[in-house]
């Protein structure tokens, strides 16, 4: 497997570090953020967004 380096400035690296998940390699991270088919993960959402999703699911279930 060949390897390469991609030079980025420090502020860009800091932003990428914030998006990278624990235990994820840089290759895995870059594949995830560049994939168009990646599903939304629970950890990607805020607590408020998760609460809203759960409320909408409950409303949907009650309407049937």
Secondary structure, 3 states (H helix, E strand, C coil): CCCCCCCCCHHHHHHHHHHCCCCCCHHHHHHHHHCCCCCCCHHHCCHHHHHHHHHHHHHHHHHC
